[in-house]
């Protein structure tokens, strides 16, 4: 089965995480995943962009270390790397998720 | 005296703040300002970039609402907009500053 590349915990860089979060579509994905108790397939998150653009945004999040993506069959399932991020950058993910939720 | 444009508090956007922070030089500036008790002139912060590149980075931070810049004479003095950011995005600035400081 195809396995997607993920940075190791020690390879996750603050700048890359901030860059990955600095986009409204990617924030929408992060917010959705933050509320989910389990892995979520891409098709469950409705984004107002084309499928290929959506795929790009998921990849940016994965390559920065913000989310994990695993194949089940032909679908990719996504989850926040909450433990890794909380360990590396305590409070960062929570403050961003709260800020998204509070946004006007 | 020349006055520089700053976004009003209500105009500060999460994506712009995250984008402004997603750069090693700008994180270096933010870290320095977070430790300063007063406004700091650009020349006090040693950056390993040209003066014009440095000016660009300060402008990105200002236009995103991360810092304020005021002229005193011909020098620009910089300060974090900590109160505004803490009100808009509680915990965000602290978590980023802590993450910079803890970085390997």
N, CA and C atoms of all chains as a GROMACS GRO file, in nm:
protein
  624
    1UNK      N    1   0.084  -0.120   0.000
    1UNK     CA    2   0.000   0.000   0.000
    1UNK      C    3   0.088   0.125   0.000
    2UNK      N    4   0.040   0.225  -0.071
    2UNK     CA    5   0.119   0.347  -0.081
    2UNK      C    6   0.126   0.416   0.055
    3UNK      N    7   0.246   0.455   0.092
    3UNK     CA    8   0.265   0.525   0.219
    3UNK      C    9   0.317   0.664   0.189
    4UNK      N   10   0.258   0.764   0.252
    4UNK     CA   11   0.296   0.903   0.224
    4UNK      C   12   0.407   0.948   0.318
    5UNK      N   13   0.492   1.034   0.266
    5UNK     CA   14   0.604   1.086   0.346
    5UNK      C   15   0.556   1.184   0.454
    6UNK      N   16   0.609   1.167   0.572
    6UNK     CA   17   0.582   1.261   0.682
    6UNK      C   18   0.715   1.298   0.746
    7UNK      N   19   0.730   1.423   0.786
    7UNK     CA   20   0.852   1.456   0.861
    7UNK      C   21   0.851   1.388   0.998
    8UNK      N   22   0.969   1.343   1.041
    8UNK     CA   23   0.982   1.296   1.178
    8UNK      C   24   0.958   1.413   1.273
    9UNK      N   25   0.928   1.382   1.398
    9UNK     CA   26   0.902   1.490   1.494
    9UNK      C   27   1.018   1.590   1.496
   10UNK      N   28   1.140   1.536   1.497
   10UNK     CA   29   1.258   1.622   1.506
   10UNK      C   30   1.281   1.708   1.384
   11UNK      N   31   1.211   1.676   1.276
   11UNK     CA   32   1.228   1.752   1.152
   11UNK      C   33   1.124   1.863   1.136
   12UNK      N   34   1.026   1.867   1.225
   12UNK     CA   35   0.918   1.965   1.211
   12UNK      C   36   0.969   2.103   1.253
   13UNK      N   37   0.956   2.200   1.161
   13UNK     CA   38   1.011   2.333   1.188
   13UNK      C   39   0.898   2.433   1.212
   14UNK      N   40   0.920   2.519   1.309
   14UNK     CA   41   0.820   2.620   1.345
   14UNK      C   42   0.778   2.703   1.223
   15UNK      N   43   0.875   2.750   1.144
   15UNK     CA   44   0.841   2.833   1.028
   15UNK      C   45   0.749   2.759   0.931
   16UNK      N   46   0.778   2.630   0.911
   16UNK     CA   47   0.698   2.553   0.816
   16UNK      C   48   0.556   2.533   0.869
   17UNK      N   49   0.545   2.510   0.999
   17UNK     CA   50   0.412   2.494   1.059
   17UNK      C   51   0.333   2.624   1.046
   18UNK      N   52   0.397   2.736   1.078
   18UNK     CA   53   0.329   2.866   1.068
   18UNK      C   54   0.289   2.894   0.923
   19UNK      N   55   0.380   2.864   0.831
   19UNK     CA   56   0.346   2.884   0.689
   19UNK      C   57   0.229   2.796   0.648
   20UNK      N   58   0.230   2.671   0.692
   20UNK     CA   59   0.121   2.580   0.655
   20UNK      C   60  -0.012   2.630   0.710
   21UNK      N   61  -0.009   2.693   0.826
   21UNK     CA   62  -0.132   2.741   0.888
   21UNK      C   63  -0.179   2.874   0.830
   22UNK      N   64  -0.092   2.943   0.757
   22UNK     CA   65  -0.121   3.080   0.712
   22UNK      C   66  -0.204   3.083   0.584
   23UNK      N   67  -0.312   3.010   0.583
   23UNK     CA   68  -0.396   3.004   0.462
   23UNK      C   69  -0.538   2.968   0.504
   24UNK      N   70  -0.638   3.037   0.450
   24UNK     CA   71  -0.776   3.015   0.497
   24UNK      C   72  -0.827   2.873   0.471
   25UNK      N   73  -0.791   2.814   0.358
   25UNK     CA   74  -0.837   2.678   0.329
   25UNK      C   75  -0.772   2.580   0.426
   26UNK      N   76  -0.642   2.599   0.449
   26UNK     CA   77  -0.573   2.506   0.539
   26UNK      C   78  -0.621   2.524   0.683
   27UNK      N   79  -0.654   2.647   0.720
   27UNK     CA   80  -0.711   2.668   0.854
   27UNK      C   81  -0.847   2.599   0.866
   28UNK      N   82  -0.922   2.599   0.756
   28UNK     CA   83  -1.052   2.531   0.758
   28UNK      C   84  -1.033   2.380   0.779
   29UNK      N   85  -0.934   2.324   0.714
   29UNK     CA   86  -0.904   2.182   0.732
   29UNK      C   87  -0.864   2.154   0.877
   30UNK      N   88  -0.774   2.239   0.928
   30UNK     CA   89  -0.724   2.220   1.065
   30UNK      C   90  -0.839   2.230   1.165
   31UNK      N   91  -0.926   2.327   1.143
   31UNK     CA   92  -1.038   2.342   1.235
   31UNK      C   93  -1.126   2.218   1.233
   32UNK      N   94  -1.155   2.167   1.114
   32UNK     CA   95  -1.238   2.047   1.102
   32UNK      C   96  -1.172   1.930   1.175
   33UNK      N   97  -1.043   1.910   1.150
   33UNK     CA   98  -0.972   1.797   1.212
   33UNK      C   99  -0.964   1.813   1.363
   34UNK      N  100  -0.955   1.938   1.409
   34UNK     CA  101  -0.946   1.961   1.554
   34UNK      C  102  -1.074   1.918   1.625
   35UNK      N  103  -1.184   1.920   1.551
   35UNK     CA  104  -1.313   1.882   1.611
   35UNK      C  105  -1.342   1.734   1.594
   36UNK      N  106  -1.262   1.666   1.512
   36UNK     CA  107  -1.290   1.526   1.482
   36UNK      C  108  -1.219   1.435   1.581
   37UNK      N  109  -1.287   1.329   1.621
   37UNK     CA  110  -1.228   1.237   1.718
   37UNK      C  111  -1.148   1.127   1.649
   38UNK      N  112  -1.155   1.124   1.517
   38UNK     CA  113  -1.090   1.014   1.442
   38UNK      C  114  -1.037   1.069   1.311
   39UNK      N  115  -0.968   0.985   1.237
   39UNK     CA  116  -0.921   1.026   1.104
   39UNK      C  117  -1.038   1.060   1.013
   40UNK      N  118  -1.019   1.160   0.930
   40UNK     CA  119  -1.126   1.212   0.844
   40UNK      C  120  -1.080   1.203   0.700
   41UNK      N  121  -1.164   1.149   0.614
   41UNK     CA  122  -1.126   1.144   0.472
   41UNK      C  123  -1.142   1.282   0.410
   42UNK      N  124  -1.062   1.307   0.306
   42UNK     CA  125  -1.066   1.438   0.240
   42UNK      C  126  -1.207   1.472   0.193
   43UNK      N  127  -1.281   1.371   0.149
   43UNK     CA  128  -1.414   1.398   0.093
   43UNK      C  129  -1.515   1.442   0.199
   44UNK      N  130  -1.482   1.419   0.327
   44UNK     CA  131  -1.574   1.462   0.434
   44UNK      C  132  -1.564   1.611   0.464
   45UNK      N  133  -1.454   1.674   0.420
   45UNK     CA  134  -1.435   1.816   0.448
   45UNK      C  135  -1.467   1.895   0.323
   46UNK      N  136  -1.572   1.973   0.328
   46UNK     CA  137  -1.612   2.048   0.208
   46UNK      C  138  -1.531   2.176   0.197
   47UNK      N  139  -1.450   2.183   0.092
   47UNK     CA  140  -1.368   2.301   0.067
   47UNK      C  141  -1.416   2.368  -0.062
   48UNK      N  142  -1.411   2.499  -0.064
   48UNK     CA  143  -1.458   2.569  -0.185
   48UNK      C  144  -1.345   2.586  -0.285
   49UNK      N  145  -1.275   2.478  -0.310
   49UNK     CA  146  -1.169   2.478  -0.410
   49UNK      C  147  -1.178   2.347  -0.487
   50UNK      N  148  -1.106   2.340  -0.600
   50UNK     CA  149  -1.108   2.217  -0.679
   50UNK      C  150  -1.042   2.104  -0.601
   51UNK      N  151  -1.066   1.983  -0.647
   51UNK     CA  152  -1.009   1.867  -0.578
   51UNK      C  153  -0.856   1.874  -0.577
   52UNK      N  154  -0.797   1.913  -0.691
   52UNK     CA  155  -0.650   1.915  -0.697
   52UNK      C  156  -0.592   2.024  -0.607
   53UNK      N  157  -0.663   2.138  -0.599
   53UNK     CA  158  -0.617   2.243  -0.506
   53UNK      C  159  -0.630   2.194  -0.362
   54UNK      N  160  -0.738   2.126  -0.333
   54UNK     CA  161  -0.755   2.069  -0.199
   54UNK      C  162  -0.641   1.974  -0.166
   55UNK      N  163  -0.608   1.887  -0.262
   55UNK     CA  164  -0.499   1.790  -0.243
   55UNK      C  165  -0.368   1.862  -0.212
   56UNK      N  166  -0.345   1.972  -0.283
   56UNK     CA  167  -0.226   2.053  -0.258
   56UNK      C  168  -0.223   2.102  -0.112
   57UNK      N  169  -0.337   2.153  -0.065
   57UNK     CA  170  -0.340   2.207   0.071
   57UNK      C  171  -0.316   2.098   0.177
   58UNK      N  172  -0.375   1.980   0.155
   58UNK     CA  173  -0.348   1.869   0.247
   58UNK      C  174  -0.199   1.834   0.247
   59UNK      N  175  -0.139   1.837   0.129
   59UNK     CA  176   0.003   1.800   0.121
   59UNK      C  177   0.090   1.901   0.195
   60UNK      N  178   0.058   2.031   0.180
   60UNK     CA  179   0.136   2.133   0.253
   60UNK      C  180   0.127   2.107   0.403
   61UNK      N  181   0.008   2.077   0.450
   61UNK     CA  182  -0.009   2.050   0.594
   61UNK      C  183   0.069   1.924   0.636
   62UNK      N  184   0.065   1.821   0.552
   62UNK     CA  185   0.137   1.697   0.586
   62UNK      C  186   0.287   1.718   0.585
   63UNK      N  187   0.337   1.786   0.482
   63UNK     CA  188   0.482   1.802   0.470
   63UNK      C  189   0.539   1.895   0.577
   64UNK      N  190   0.454   1.982   0.632
   64UNK     CA  191   0.498   2.068   0.741
   64UNK      C  192   0.492   1.996   0.876
   65UNK      N  193   0.422   1.882   0.881
   65UNK     CA  194   0.409   1.810   1.007
   65UNK      C  195   0.284   1.843   1.085
   66UNK      N  196   0.190   1.914   1.021
   66UNK     CA  197   0.066   1.953   1.091
   66UNK      C  198  -0.034   1.838   1.095
   67UNK      N  199  -0.041   1.762   0.986
   67UNK     CA  200  -0.135   1.650   0.982
   67UNK      C  201  -0.064   1.523   0.937
   68UNK      N  202  -0.126   1.410   0.971
   68UNK     CA  203  -0.085   1.282   0.913
   68UNK      C  204  -0.189   1.239   0.811
   69UNK      N  205  -0.144   1.168   0.710
   69UNK     CA  206  -0.234   1.117   0.606
   69UNK      C  207  -0.203   0.971   0.582
   70UNK      N  208  -0.303   0.886   0.593
   70UNK     CA  209  -0.284   0.744   0.563
   70UNK      C  210  -0.389   0.699   0.464
   71UNK      N  211  -0.349   0.611   0.376
   71UNK     CA  212  -0.444   0.552   0.282
   71UNK      C  213  -0.522   0.441   0.350
   72UNK      N  214  -0.653   0.444   0.326
   72UNK     CA  215  -0.733   0.323   0.352
   72UNK      C  216  -0.806   0.296   0.223
   73UNK      N  217  -0.769   0.189   0.156
   73UNK     CA  218  -0.818   0.169   0.020
   73UNK      C  219  -0.765   0.283  -0.066
   74UNK      N  220  -0.852   0.350  -0.137
   74UNK     CA  221  -0.806   0.459  -0.224
   74UNK      C  222  -0.826   0.595  -0.159
   75UNK      N  223  -0.885   0.597  -0.039
   75UNK     CA  224  -0.912   0.726   0.026
   75UNK      C  225  -0.801   0.759   0.125
   76UNK      N  226  -0.767   0.887   0.132
   76UNK     CA  227  -0.669   0.932   0.231
   76UNK      C  228  -0.744   0.977   0.356
   77UNK      N  229  -0.696   0.932   0.470
   77UNK     CA  230  -0.755   0.977   0.596
   77UNK      C  231  -0.657   1.069   0.667
   78UNK      N  232  -0.710   1.176   0.721
   78UNK     CA  233  -0.629   1.285   0.776
   78UNK      C  234  -0.653   1.301   0.925
   79UNK      N  235  -0.547   1.332   0.996
   79UNK     CA  236  -0.561   1.362   1.140
   79UNK      C  237  -0.455   1.465   1.178
   80UNK      N  238  -0.489   1.549   1.273
   80UNK     CA  239  -0.390   1.643   1.326
   80UNK      C  240  -0.282   1.567   1.400
   81UNK      N  241  -0.158   1.614   1.389
   81UNK     CA  242  -0.050   1.556   1.470
   81UNK      C  243  -0.042   1.633   1.601
   82UNK      N  244  -0.150   1.623   1.675
   82UNK     CA  245  -0.167   1.709   1.792
   82UNK      C  246  -0.060   1.683   1.898
   83UNK      N  247  -0.032   1.555   1.926
   83UNK     CA  248   0.067   1.526   2.029
   83UNK      C  249   0.205   1.579   1.991
   84UNK      N  250   0.242   1.557   1.864
   84UNK     CA  251   0.373   1.606   1.820
   84UNK      C  252   0.380   1.758   1.828
   85UNK      N  253   0.276   1.824   1.781
   85UNK     CA  254   0.278   1.972   1.781
   85UNK      C  255   0.274   2.026   1.923
   86UNK      N  256   0.193   1.962   2.008
   86UNK     CA  257   0.184   2.010   2.147
   86UNK      C  258   0.317   1.993   2.220
   87UNK      N  259   0.388   1.887   2.184
   87UNK     CA  260   0.519   1.864   2.246
   87UNK      C  261   0.620   1.968   2.198
   88UNK      N  262   0.619   1.990   2.067
   88UNK     CA  263   0.719   2.080   2.008
   88UNK      C  264   0.689   2.227   2.038
   89UNK      N  265   0.562   2.264   2.023
   89UNK     CA  266   0.522   2.406   2.032
   89UNK      C  267   0.401   2.418   2.125
   90UNK      N  268   0.424   2.404   2.255
   90UNK     CA  269   0.310   2.400   2.348
   90UNK      C  270   0.218   2.521   2.332
   91UNK      N  271   0.090   2.494   2.319
   91UNK     CA  272  -0.009   2.601   2.314
   91UNK      C  273  -0.035   2.656   2.176
   92UNK      N  274   0.055   2.630   2.079
   92UNK     CA  275   0.040   2.692   1.947
   92UNK      C  276  -0.087   2.645   1.876
   93UNK      N  277  -0.105   2.513   1.868
   93UNK     CA  278  -0.220   2.462   1.794
   93UNK      C  279  -0.350   2.505   1.862
   94UNK      N  280  -0.355   2.495   1.992
   94UNK     CA  281  -0.476   2.536   2.064
   94UNK      C  282  -0.510   2.682   2.039
   95UNK      N  283  -0.408   2.768   2.041
   95UNK     CA  284  -0.436   2.911   2.022
   95UNK      C  285  -0.484   2.938   1.880
   96UNK      N  286  -0.427   2.867   1.783
   96UNK     CA  287  -0.471   2.886   1.644
   96UNK      C  288  -0.613   2.834   1.625
   97UNK      N  289  -0.642   2.716   1.678
   97UNK     CA  290  -0.776   2.659   1.663
   97UNK      C  291  -0.879   2.749   1.732
   98UNK      N  292  -0.846   2.800   1.849
   98UNK     CA  293  -0.938   2.893   1.918
   98UNK      C  294  -0.959   3.019   1.836
   99UNK      N  295  -0.850   3.068   1.776
   99UNK     CA  296  -0.860   3.191   1.698
   99UNK      C  297  -0.945   3.170   1.572
  100UNK      N  298  -0.935   3.053   1.511
  100UNK     CA  299  -1.019   3.025   1.394
  100UNK      C  300  -1.165   3.024   1.437
  101UNK      N  301  -1.190   2.956   1.547
  101UNK     CA  302  -1.329   2.940   1.594
  101UNK      C  303  -1.391   3.074   1.631
  102UNK      N  304  -1.307   3.164   1.684
  102UNK     CA  305  -1.357   3.294   1.733
  102UNK      C  306  -1.367   3.397   1.623
  103UNK      N  307  -1.322   3.361   1.504
  103UNK     CA  308  -1.311   3.459   1.398
  103UNK      C  309  -1.446   3.512   1.354
  104UNK      N  310  -1.446   3.640   1.324
  104UNK     CA  311  -1.571   3.699   1.273
  104UNK      C  312  -1.595   3.652   1.132
  105UNK      N  313   0.582   6.498   1.051
  105UNK     CA  314   0.661   6.375   1.059
  105UNK      C  315   0.588   6.262   0.986
  106UNK      N  316   0.668   6.180   0.921
  106UNK     CA  317   0.608   6.070   0.846
  106UNK      C  318   0.546   5.968   0.941
  107UNK      N  319   0.425   5.929   0.908
  107UNK     CA  320   0.356   5.828   0.990
  107UNK      C  321   0.331   5.706   0.904
  108UNK      N  322   0.363   5.590   0.959
  108UNK     CA  323   0.350   5.466   0.881
  108UNK      C  324   0.212   5.405   0.900
  109UNK      N  325   0.164   5.340   0.797
  109UNK     CA  326   0.032   5.276   0.802
  109UNK      C  327   0.034   5.150   0.889
  110UNK      N  328  -0.067   5.140   0.972
  110UNK     CA  329  -0.086   5.019   1.052
  110UNK      C  330  -0.231   4.973   1.039
  111UNK      N  331  -0.255   4.844   1.035
  111UNK     CA  332  -0.395   4.800   1.036
  111UNK      C  333  -0.459   4.831   1.172
  112UNK      N  334  -0.586   4.869   1.168
  112UNK     CA  335  -0.662   4.880   1.292
  112UNK      C  336  -0.675   4.740   1.353
  113UNK      N  337  -0.705   4.735   1.482
  113UNK     CA  338  -0.718   4.604   1.547
  113UNK      C  339  -0.817   4.515   1.471
  114UNK      N  340  -0.930   4.573   1.433
  114UNK     CA  341  -1.034   4.495   1.366
  114UNK      C  342  -0.995   4.447   1.227
  115UNK      N  343  -0.885   4.502   1.174
  115UNK     CA  344  -0.841   4.462   1.040
  115UNK      C  345  -0.734   4.353   1.044
  116UNK      N  346  -0.686   4.321   1.163
  116UNK     CA  347  -0.577   4.222   1.173
  116UNK      C  348  -0.633   4.082   1.150
  117UNK      N  349  -0.575   4.012   1.052
  117UNK     CA  350  -0.626   3.880   1.015
  117UNK      C  351  -0.530   3.771   1.061
  118UNK      N  352  -0.588   3.663   1.111
  118UNK     CA  353  -0.508   3.550   1.159
  118UNK      C  354  -0.411   3.499   1.053
  119UNK      N  355  -0.459   3.481   0.929
  119UNK     CA  356  -0.373   3.428   0.823
  119UNK      C  357  -0.252   3.520   0.800
  120UNK      N  358  -0.276   3.651   0.804
  120UNK     CA  359  -0.167   3.746   0.779
  120UNK      C  360  -0.066   3.742   0.892
  121UNK      N  361  -0.114   3.730   1.014
  121UNK     CA  362  -0.023   3.722   1.129
  121UNK      C  363   0.061   3.595   1.119
  122UNK      N  364  -0.003   3.482   1.087
  122UNK     CA  365   0.071   3.356   1.076
  122UNK      C  366   0.172   3.364   0.962
  123UNK      N  367   0.130   3.423   0.850
  123UNK     CA  368   0.224   3.439   0.738
  123UNK      C  369   0.342   3.527   0.778
  124UNK      N  370   0.313   3.636   0.847
  124UNK     CA  371   0.421   3.726   0.889
  124UNK      C  372   0.520   3.655   0.982
  125UNK      N  373   0.468   3.564   1.064
  125UNK     CA  374   0.554   3.494   1.159
  125UNK      C  375   0.631   3.378   1.095
  126UNK      N  376   0.590   3.336   0.976
  126UNK     CA  377   0.645   3.215   0.915
  126UNK      C  378   0.775   3.241   0.841
  127UNK      N  379   0.868   3.303   0.907
  127UNK     CA  380   0.996   3.337   0.843
  127UNK      C  381   1.102   3.351   0.952
  128UNK      N  382   1.220   3.291   0.932
  128UNK     CA  383   1.320   3.293   1.039
  128UNK      C  384   1.368   3.433   1.076
  129UNK      N  385   1.383   3.521   0.978
  129UNK     CA  386   1.428   3.657   1.009
  129UNK      C  387   1.319   3.730   1.089
  130UNK      N  388   1.197   3.714   1.047
  130UNK     CA  389   1.088   3.784   1.118
  130UNK      C  390   1.068   3.726   1.257
  131UNK      N  391   1.089   3.596   1.272
  131UNK     CA  392   1.082   3.537   1.407
  131UNK      C  393   1.193   3.592   1.495
  132UNK      N  394   1.309   3.615   1.434
  132UNK     CA  395   1.420   3.673   1.510
  132UNK      C  396   1.383   3.813   1.561
  133UNK      N  397   1.322   3.891   1.475
  133UNK     CA  398   1.278   4.026   1.516
  133UNK      C  399   1.175   4.016   1.628
  134UNK      N  400   1.078   3.927   1.610
  134UNK     CA  401   0.971   3.913   1.711
  134UNK      C  402   1.029   3.870   1.844
  135UNK      N  403   1.123   3.776   1.838
  135UNK     CA  404   1.184   3.730   1.963
  135UNK      C  405   1.256   3.845   2.033
  136UNK      N  406   1.330   3.923   1.957
  136UNK     CA  407   1.402   4.036   2.016
  136UNK      C  408   1.303   4.134   2.080
  137UNK      N  409   1.199   4.167   2.006
  137UNK     CA  410   1.101   4.265   2.057
  137UNK      C  411   1.027   4.210   2.179
  138UNK      N  412   1.006   4.078   2.182
  138UNK     CA  413   0.934   4.019   2.296
  138UNK      C  414   1.015   4.034   2.424
  139UNK      N  415   1.146   4.045   2.411
  139UNK     CA  416   1.232   4.057   2.530
  139UNK      C  417   1.257   4.202   2.567
  140UNK      N  418   1.217   4.294   2.478
  140UNK     CA  419   1.246   4.436   2.502
  140UNK      C  420   1.133   4.502   2.579
  141UNK      N  421   1.169   4.587   2.670
  141UNK     CA  422   1.067   4.655   2.751
  141UNK      C  423   1.019   4.783   2.684
  142UNK      N  424   1.083   4.821   2.576
  142UNK     CA  425   1.053   4.951   2.512
  142UNK      C  426   1.068   4.934   2.360
  143UNK      N  427   1.033   5.039   2.289
  143UNK     CA  428   1.053   5.038   2.144
  143UNK      C  429   1.200   5.023   2.108
  144UNK      N  430   1.227   4.950   2.003
  144UNK     CA  431   1.364   4.916   1.965
  144UNK      C  432   1.386   4.966   1.822
  145UNK      N  433   1.496   5.035   1.800
  145UNK     CA  434   1.524   5.080   1.664
  145UNK      C  435   1.575   4.962   1.580
  146UNK      N  436   1.552   4.970   1.450
  146UNK     CA  437   1.593   4.862   1.360
  146UNK      C  438   1.743   4.832   1.374
  147UNK      N  439   1.822   4.938   1.396
  147UNK     CA  440   1.966   4.917   1.400
  147UNK      C  441   2.012   4.840   1.524
  148UNK      N  442   1.924   4.830   1.625
  148UNK     CA  443   1.962   4.755   1.746
  148UNK      C  444   1.950   4.605   1.728
  149UNK      N  445   1.876   4.562   1.625
  149UNK     CA  446   1.856   4.419   1.604
  149UNK      C  447   1.944   4.375   1.488
  150UNK      N  448   2.042   4.291   1.519
  150UNK     CA  449   2.135   4.248   1.415
  150UNK      C  450   2.075   4.133   1.335
  151UNK      N  451   2.049   4.159   1.209
  151UNK     CA  452   1.994   4.057   1.120
  151UNK      C  453   2.099   4.025   1.013
  152UNK      N  454   2.104   3.899   0.974
  152UNK     CA  455   2.203   3.860   0.873
  152UNK      C  456   2.148   3.878   0.732
  153UNK      N  457   2.089   3.993   0.708
  153UNK     CA  458   2.037   4.025   0.575
  153UNK      C  459   2.072   4.171   0.546
  154UNK      N  460   2.058   4.210   0.420
  154UNK     CA  461   2.087   4.349   0.384
  154UNK      C  462   1.986   4.442   0.451
  155UNK      N  463   2.019   4.569   0.455
  155UNK     CA  464   1.930   4.665   0.519
  155UNK      C  465   1.793   4.669   0.450
  156UNK      N  466   1.795   4.663   0.316
  156UNK     CA  467   1.667   4.672   0.245
  156UNK      C  468   1.582   4.547   0.269
  157UNK      N  469   1.648   4.432   0.278
  157UNK     CA  470   1.574   4.309   0.310
  157UNK      C  471   1.517   4.317   0.451
  158UNK      N  472   1.598   4.368   0.542
  158UNK     CA  473   1.549   4.388   0.679
  158UNK      C  474   1.427   4.478   0.681
  159UNK      N  475   1.435   4.590   0.608
  159UNK     CA  476   1.323   4.683   0.601
  159UNK      C  477   1.197   4.614   0.551
  160UNK      N  478   1.215   4.529   0.450
  160UNK     CA  479   1.102   4.451   0.398
  160UNK      C  480   1.038   4.366   0.509
  161UNK      N  481   1.121   4.298   0.587
  161UNK     CA  482   1.067   4.209   0.692
  161UNK      C  483   0.992   4.289   0.799
  162UNK      N  484   1.047   4.405   0.837
  162UNK     CA  485   0.975   4.489   0.934
  162UNK      C  486   0.841   4.533   0.876
  163UNK      N  487   0.839   4.564   0.748
  163UNK     CA  488   0.714   4.611   0.687
  163UNK      C  489   0.609   4.499   0.685
  164UNK      N  490   0.652   4.376   0.654
  164UNK     CA  491   0.558   4.264   0.655
  164UNK      C  492   0.496   4.248   0.794
  165UNK      N  493   0.581   4.258   0.896
  165UNK     CA  494   0.532   4.246   1.033
  165UNK      C  495   0.434   4.359   1.068
  166UNK      N  496   0.468   4.480   1.026
  166UNK     CA  497   0.381   4.595   1.054
  166UNK      C  498   0.248   4.584   0.981
  167UNK      N  499   0.255   4.551   0.853
  167UNK     CA  500   0.131   4.546   0.773
  167UNK      C  501   0.038   4.432   0.817
  168UNK      N  502   0.097   4.329   0.878
  168UNK     CA  503   0.014   4.219   0.930
  168UNK      C  504  -0.045   4.252   1.067
  169UNK      N  505   0.008   4.357   1.131
  169UNK     CA  506  -0.041   4.394   1.264
  169UNK      C  507   0.038   4.335   1.378
  170UNK      N  508   0.154   4.276   1.347
  170UNK     CA  509   0.235   4.212   1.452
  170UNK      C  510   0.316   4.316   1.530
  171UNK      N  511   0.367   4.417   1.458
  171UNK     CA  512   0.446   4.521   1.526
  171UNK      C  513   0.394   4.660   1.489
  172UNK      N  514   0.429   4.756   1.575
  172UNK     CA  515   0.408   4.896   1.542
  172UNK      C  516   0.544   4.957   1.512
  173UNK      N  517   0.544   5.054   1.424
  173UNK     CA  518   0.666   5.125   1.389
  173UNK      C  519   0.639   5.275   1.392
  174UNK      N  520   0.720   5.346   1.468
  174UNK     CA  521   0.706   5.492   1.471
  174UNK      C  522   0.842   5.555   1.445
  175UNK      N  523   0.838   5.667   1.375
  175UNK     CA  524   0.961   5.742   1.352
  175UNK      C  525   0.993   5.826   1.475
  176UNK      N  526   1.121   5.823   1.513
  176UNK     CA  527   1.174   5.926   1.604
  176UNK      C  528   1.296   5.981   1.533
  177UNK      N  529   1.284   6.104   1.486
  177UNK     CA  530   1.388   6.154   1.397
  177UNK      C  531   1.384   6.073   1.270
  178UNK      N  532   1.499   6.022   1.229
  178UNK     CA  533   1.503   5.943   1.106
  178UNK      C  534   1.501   5.793   1.134
  179UNK      N  535   1.501   5.756   1.262
  179UNK     CA  536   1.504   5.613   1.296
  179UNK      C  537   1.363   5.562   1.322
  180UNK      N  538   1.338   5.439   1.278
  180UNK     CA  539   1.210   5.375   1.308
  180UNK      C  540   1.225   5.294   1.435
  181UNK      N  541   1.127   5.310   1.526
  181UNK     CA  542   1.126   5.230   1.647
  181UNK      C  543   1.012   5.129   1.640
  182UNK      N  544   1.045   5.009   1.682
  182UNK     CA  545   0.955   4.895   1.666
  182UNK      C  546   0.911   4.840   1.800
  183UNK      N  547   0.786   4.797   1.806
  183UNK     CA  548   0.737   4.730   1.926
  183UNK      C  549   0.632   4.627   1.885
  184UNK      N  550   0.626   4.518   1.960
  184UNK     CA  551   0.521   4.419   1.937
  184UNK      C  552   0.385   4.479   1.972
  185UNK      N  553   0.283   4.447   1.895
  185UNK     CA  554   0.146   4.488   1.930
  185UNK      C  555   0.087   4.378   2.020
  186UNK      N  556   0.151   4.362   2.134
  186UNK     CA  557   0.119   4.248   2.219
  186UNK      C  558  -0.025   4.251   2.269
  187UNK      N  559  -0.070   4.369   2.314
  187UNK     CA  560  -0.207   4.376   2.366
  187UNK      C  561  -0.310   4.344   2.258
  188UNK      N  562  -0.288   4.400   2.140
  188UNK     CA  563  -0.382   4.373   2.030
  188UNK      C  564  -0.384   4.225   1.994
  189UNK      N  565  -0.265   4.167   1.982
  189UNK     CA  566  -0.257   4.026   1.943
  189UNK      C  567  -0.314   3.935   2.052
  190UNK      N  568  -0.282   3.968   2.178
  190UNK     CA  569  -0.334   3.885   2.288
  190UNK      C  570  -0.486   3.891   2.296
  191UNK      N  571  -0.542   4.009   2.262
  191UNK     CA  572  -0.687   4.022   2.263
  191UNK      C  573  -0.750   3.942   2.149
  192UNK      N  574  -0.688   3.953   2.031
  192UNK     CA  575  -0.746   3.888   1.913
  192UNK      C  576  -0.722   3.737   1.913
  193UNK      N  577  -0.601   3.699   1.948
  193UNK     CA  578  -0.561   3.557   1.935
  193UNK      C  579  -0.493   3.514   2.065
  194UNK      N  580  -0.572   3.494   2.171
  194UNK     CA  581  -0.511   3.466   2.302
  194UNK      C  582  -0.414   3.348   2.298
  195UNK      N  583  -0.297   3.369   2.350
  195UNK     CA  584  -0.199   3.261   2.362
  195UNK      C  585  -0.110   3.242   2.240
  196UNK      N  586  -0.150   3.300   2.126
  196UNK     CA  587  -0.074   3.274   2.003
  196UNK      C  588   0.069   3.330   2.011
  197UNK      N  589   0.079   3.457   2.045
  197UNK     CA  590   0.212   3.519   2.047
  197UNK      C  591   0.301   3.451   2.151
  198UNK      N  592   0.246   3.426   2.269
  198UNK     CA  593   0.326   3.360   2.373
  198UNK      C  594   0.376   3.224   2.327
  199UNK      N  595   0.290   3.147   2.262
  199UNK     CA  596   0.331   3.013   2.220
  199UNK      C  597   0.439   3.021   2.112
  200UNK      N  598   0.427   3.120   2.024
  200UNK     CA  599   0.529   3.134   1.919
  200UNK      C  600   0.662   3.180   1.980
  201UNK      N  601   0.656   3.278   2.068
  201UNK     CA  602   0.779   3.328   2.130
  201UNK      C  603   0.847   3.218   2.211
  202UNK      N  604   0.768   3.139   2.283
  202UNK     CA  605   0.826   3.027   2.359
  202UNK      C  606   0.888   2.925   2.265
  203UNK      N  607   0.820   2.900   2.152
  203UNK     CA  608   0.872   2.802   2.056
  203UNK      C  609   1.002   2.850   1.994
  204UNK      N  610   1.013   2.979   1.967
  204UNK     CA  611   1.139   3.031   1.912
  204UNK      C  612   1.250   3.010   2.014
  205UNK      N  613   1.221   3.045   2.138
  205UNK     CA  614   1.322   3.040   2.243
  205UNK      C  615   1.368   2.896   2.267
  206UNK      N  616   1.275   2.800   2.251
  206UNK     CA  617   1.306   2.660   2.282
  206UNK      C  618   1.370   2.588   2.165
  207UNK      N  619   1.380   2.657   2.052
  207UNK     CA  620   1.422   2.591   1.930
  207UNK      C  621   1.565   2.541   1.938
  208UNK      N  622   1.583   2.423   1.879
  208UNK     CA  623   1.720   2.369   1.872
  208UNK      C  624   1.802   2.448   1.772
   0.00000   0.00000   0.00000
